[in-house]
Amino acid sequence: MDRVTRKPRHLGTTLAAVAATAVVTMVVSPTLGASAQAPQGAKSPQAAAGKAPKAKNVIFINGDGMGPAAREAARLYLAGLDGELTMDKLPVAGQLTTSPHDPKAVITDSAAAASAWATGEKTYNGAISVDVDGNKLATLGQQAKAAGKRTGLVTTAQVTDASPAAFFANTADRGQQDEIARQYLDVSRPDVILGGGEDWWLPKGTAGAFPDKPAEDPSEASKGTKGDLVAKAEKKGYEYVSSAAQLGKAKAKDGKLLGLFANEEMFQQKPEGQGDVYKPVVDLATMTTKALDTLDGKGKSKNKNGFFLMVEEEGTDEFAHANNAEKTLESMRQLERAVAVARSYAATHPDTLLVVTADHETGGLSVEENDPADETGSGQSTEDGPFPIRNSDKSFTIDWTTGQHTSVAVPVTAEGPSAERFNGKHANTYVHTVLSDILTRR
């Protein structure tokens, strides 16, 4: 994302008033972003018999660009001084380093980071699951499918953006999103695909459910070069939806569901007051719920072999690139809701490993006391705040050091079978080490 400039600003009373009066209906927890409690007391047959279940399902959640300070800012804002986020209640915690193997860079991008997760091999920035020489690598999404598991991806970015793509495609350039979409249909065949990016599924000049050149961003328009991939998906048995109402009614009788809910990302990532919008057609928690229902199946289509679901909140990265703390916190709220959905599912499906982490840190974000004399940035990097601390009369400021990624190690929290393996500090390729033991097993 290109660096952007803006005027200094402090949000203070307006945002505090909004936070104090907002009423939100959560899928799991009725409170304003506070941690949702997983159902208690339910025991699986294995647990009742004293046997620890083996992992059959994996829910892997990426808060793109979410470093430790972003989690702390969200904790204060959503849960309070003594509160905990759902993602921080997962009992196992560790760290992941994120450095790529890039000849020109020491800081990773999302493509190289997600490729490390998906393949166990470090590569260059921009690569989608190819090695430093451009050779294709086996991905966890494809391997899970080969092992008989159902697979899916959910994101507020384009469904063909770098992080989900790394699990289900191979390209030397992350920008080849129409080729990535084609590979989804012809090669890796994920059962559930939900998110943005309709522009890449349709030929240039062929507008879909979302019109070309919308007022909020006239640069958005259909641009695919692989034909009408939506029609192709429907011929391959996918039920296609493009609205919240259609998603709610979707039956996915063949177990395949494609939902595209925006031209590109499901938001407009700009600095405060310059056209920044976070109002997805369908929120991340709702997409996650539908994905889990579809992958789990019912009746004759009940899933007996398990699944792999990759879930991503992209706003935590894109708004941090713009040093837009207000929308970064809102993106964290939506991510927290999706984590609550996943944890609720895992609580009643003890053969599920739930992992929450990030591909890298974005923005050099720090949480500070409110002190106007402490301002060290200018333009885009001007401090944001103050932001209210939930259930408190206190507040905090968010400061930025960059509009790009940093090499800060990112937190990883986990729950379920094999979660204990995430204790300690590891390279990001270690994610592949843990998940491959589950997803490649027939």
N, C-alpha and C positions, 0 to 999 in steps of 0.2 A: 504494500500500500504506500502511496506517495505521502510524503510529509506535508502537513497542512498548517496554516497559520491562523491565528485568531486574536481577539482582544482579550486582555486579562478579565477575569470575572470571579465573583464570589456568589454562591447560590443561596446560602444561609437560610433566611426565613421562609422563602417560598418552598424550598424542598422540605424543610422541617415540617411545614404545615401539611404538605402533601403526605409525608410519611406518617404523620400523626393521625390523619383522617382517613387514610386509604382503607378500604374494606376489600379483602381478597378472598375468593373461594378457592381453596387448594384441593387438589385431588386427594391428598392424604391428610394434611394438617390444616386446620382452619385459621391458624395464626399468620400474621404478616411475615412470611418468610422464615418463621422460627422452625427449629428442628422438628421433624415429624418423628414420632415414636413408632417403630416397627411393632406389629402385633406381637403380643407376649403370650406365652403359655402353650402355643401350638407346638406339638412335637411330631416329628415324622416317625414312621414305623421303625426306621433305622435308629433314630435317637432313643425311642422308647426301649429298644432292645439293647441299647448301650453301644451301638456301632456307629462310628462316624461316617456319614455319607461321603461318597466321592463326588467331585464336581462333574456335573453333566452339562450345565448351562454356564455361560459367561456373559455378564453384562459389563461392558467396558465403557466408562464415561470419561470423555475428554472436555475439560474446561479450557478451551484453546486460549493460550496466553496467560493462564491463571497461576501466578506465582504465590509464594507463601503470604506476601503482604496483601494480595487481593483476597485471599481467604480470610485473613484477619480483618480487613476492612468490612467484608461482608458479614462476618460474625458480629462485629460491633453494631452494624447498621440493621441487621435482620434479627439477631438473637440477643444482643445486649452484652454488658460487661461480664456477666457470669453465665452467659448462654453458650450453647454449642450449635453449630451447623450440623445438619444430618450427615453431611459428608465427613465431618470431623468426629462423629460418633462411631464411625466404623472402627472396630477395635484394634486393627493393625495399621501402623503408620511407618512410613519410611521416606526416602528421598530418591529422586532419579536425576542423574546428570544428563545433559542434553547435547553435548558437542557433536557436530557432524564430521564426516571425512570429506571436506571440501577443499580444493586446492587454493581457493581464494578467500575463504571465510572461516572464522572461528566460532561464529554464532549461528545456530541452526535456524532454518525455516521450518514451517509445518510439514512440508513434503519429506525432507530428510528425517525429521523426528518421527513422523508416523511410519515411515518406511522401516526405521529401526525397530519399532514395535512389531510391525507386521511381518518382518522377514528375519529379524535377529542380526541384521548386518547394517553397519553404518554406511552412508553414502553421501553424495553431494546435494547441496541445496537445489531444489527444483525437481529432483528425481522422485518418481513414483515407483517404488519397489523395483528399481534396477540398481545394479552395483556401480562402482565408480567407473567401470568400463562400459556401462550401458547394457549389461547383460540382464535379462529378466531373472527375477528371484521368485521363489514360491512364497505365496502370501497366506496368512492365517485364514482369511476369509475363504479362499479357494480350497485350502486344506481341510477346513471344517466341513465344507460342502462335500468333499470327496470322502470324508469319514462318515457321511450320512446325517450330518447335523443341518438344521435349518439356519439360515443366516439373514442378517438384516442390518440396516444402517438408518440412523435418524440424525438430522443435523439442521441447524438454523442457517447454515451456509448453503451454497449450491451442493446438491447431493454428489456432484462430481468434483468437489473441491479437494484439496490435498489430503486432509486427514482421513476422511472416509475412503477416498480413492486408493490410498496406500494398502488397504486391506483387501481390495477387490479388483485391482488393475495393475498394469505395468506400462509405464511410458517414460521416456527420457526427459519429458518436459511436462510439468504439472499444468501448463496452460492448455494442453490438448484435451479439454473437457468433453468435447463431443466424441472423441475417440474413447475416452474413459466410459462414457455412457454406453457406447456400442459394446465395449467389453463386458459391462454389467449384463447386457442381454445375451451376448453370444458366448461368453467365456465363464465368468464367475457366477452368474445367475443368483444374486442375493434374492431371497424371498420377499423381503420388505425393503422398500426404498422410499424414504419420506424426508422432504426438505425443500429447499429452493432450487433455482437454476433451470427453470423451464427453457430459457433462451438457448441452452446447449442441446436440447432434445428436438428442436425444430429447425428447418432450413431457413436461411435468411429470407425475409419477406413474408414468412408464414407466421403470423402472430397466433398465440394460443389463448389460453384462458386469461393471460395477463397481457395487455396491449403493449405494442412496441412504443418506445420513446415516451414513457410516462412523465408527467410534469415533475415529479420528485427527482427523477434522474433520466433525462432524455438520452443518455448513452446506452440505456438498456434496450435491447432488441434481439429478436431471434437471430442466431448466428451459426447454427450447426451446419456441418458439411457431410453428414452421414445419412441424410434423408430424414423422414418423419419417424423418429425413434419412439414417440408416444404411440403411434399406430402400430409400430413393430412390437412394442411391449404388449399391447392389447392382443395382438395375434399370438403372442407367446403365452397368453393366459393370465397376464397381469390385469387386475382391476385398477383402472386409473381414476384418480380423484384430484380435485384442485381447489376444494373449499372445505371449511370446517364441517359444514352440514353433510357434504358427500363423504368425508372421512368417517363421521359418526355413523353413517348408514352402511358403510362398506362391509361386505360379507367376505370378500376374498375367498370365494368358494374353492378355488384351486390352490389356496394358500399363498397366492402371490398378490402383492399390493404395491402399486406405484402412486405416490402422491407428490406433486410439484406445486408449491404454494407461493411462488414468487418468480419474477424474471431472473433475478440473481440471488443475493442474500435476502433473508426474510426481514430485513431492516435497512435503514439508511445510515451508514456509519460516517458521521461528520461531527465537527466540533459543536459544542453547545450553541444553540440559537442559529445555526447555519444549515438547517434542514435535517438535523439529526432526528430520526424516528425509530422507535422500537415498539412496533405493534404488529407482530406476526399474525398472518391469517389464521394459523393454528399454533398454539404455544408448544414448547418443547415437552412439557409434562404430558399433554394430551397425545402428542405423536408417540411418545414413549409408551404410554398405556396401550395405544392401539397396536403398536409393534409387538409388545409382549403378548397381547391377546392373540394376535395373528400367528406368531411363532409358536405359542403354546398349543393352539388348536383346541378343538372340542370334538367329542363324539368319535366318529370313525377317523377323523383327521387329527386326533390327539397326538401330540409329539411324544414319541417314546425314546428318541435318540438324543435329545437335547438341542441347544441352539447357541449361536454366537450373535450378540447384538452390540453394535458400536453406536454410542450416543454422543453427540457433540453440541455444545453451546459455542457458537462462533462469535457472538457479540462481546464476550469477555476479551477477545483478542482485538477485534476491529475497532471497538470504541476506545480501547487502551492505546491503539495506534494513534487515534485522534486526541489522546489525553482527555477524553470525555468521561470524567469520573461518575457523573450522574447516571449515564447510560451503562457504564461498566457495572455499577452496582445493581442496576435493574437487570442486566444480563445475568449477574450472579444470583439474583433472586429466582430467575427462571430456571437456571441450572440447579439450584437447591431444590426446587419443586420436582424436577425430573429425578434427582437423586432419591428424594422421598418416595416417589413412585417405584423406583427400582428396588429400594430397600424393603418396601412393603411386599413386593413380589418375592424377594429373596427370603423374607421371614416365613413365608408359607411354602417355600420351595427350597429346602435346606441343601439340595444338591446344586445350588447356584453360587458361583463366585462373583461377587460384585467388587469392581475396582474403580476408583475415582482418582484421576490425576490430570496432568497437563502436558502438552507437547513442549512447552517452553514458557518463559516469562516474557511479558510485553510491557513496555513503558517505564521500566525501572521504578515501579510504583512503591511509595512508602507511606506509612500512616504516621501522622505527626500531631502534636498539640497545635491549637489555633494560635498563631503568632504572626501577625502581619509583618513584623520586622524581620521574620526569618525567610522571606521570599527570596529564592535564589534563581528562579527561572524567569523566562520572558517568552512572549508569544505563546506558542503551543504548550510549552512546559510550565506555564503559570500554575500555581497551586489551585486546587479546587476545594470548595467547602465554605463554611463548615457543614458537616453532615451530622444529623442527630444520632445519638447512640440509643438504641431501643430501650424503653423502660427506664430512662435516665434523663436528667436535665443537662447532661454533658454532651459534648460533640467533638468531632475530630476533623482534621484536614488531610486531604490526599495530595501528595507532591509527586512530581514526575521528573525523571532525568533524561528521558528519550522518547521519541515517537516510534522506536523500533524494538526489536527483540533484545533480550539480554541473556547472559549465560548462567543466571541464577539457577541453582538446583530446585526442582519443583517437588512439592509434596505428593505422596501417593498414599491413599488409605484404602483398606480392603476389608472384606468380611466374607466368610463362607469357607468351604473346603479349599485348601492351598493358600489361603490368605496370609498365613504366618510367614510364607516365603518372601513377602514384601518387607519384612523387618529389615532395617539397616539402610545403607546407601549403596545404590547400584547404578550402572550405566543404563540408559533407556532401552538398550537391547535386551536387558534382563526381563522386560515384560514378555518378550517372545519366549524366553526360556520357560517361564511359568505357564503362560497360556497354551503353548504348543503341546505341553504334556497332557492337557485336557482336550484340546480341540482336534488333535490329530489321532486320538485314540478311538478306534472303532468299537 
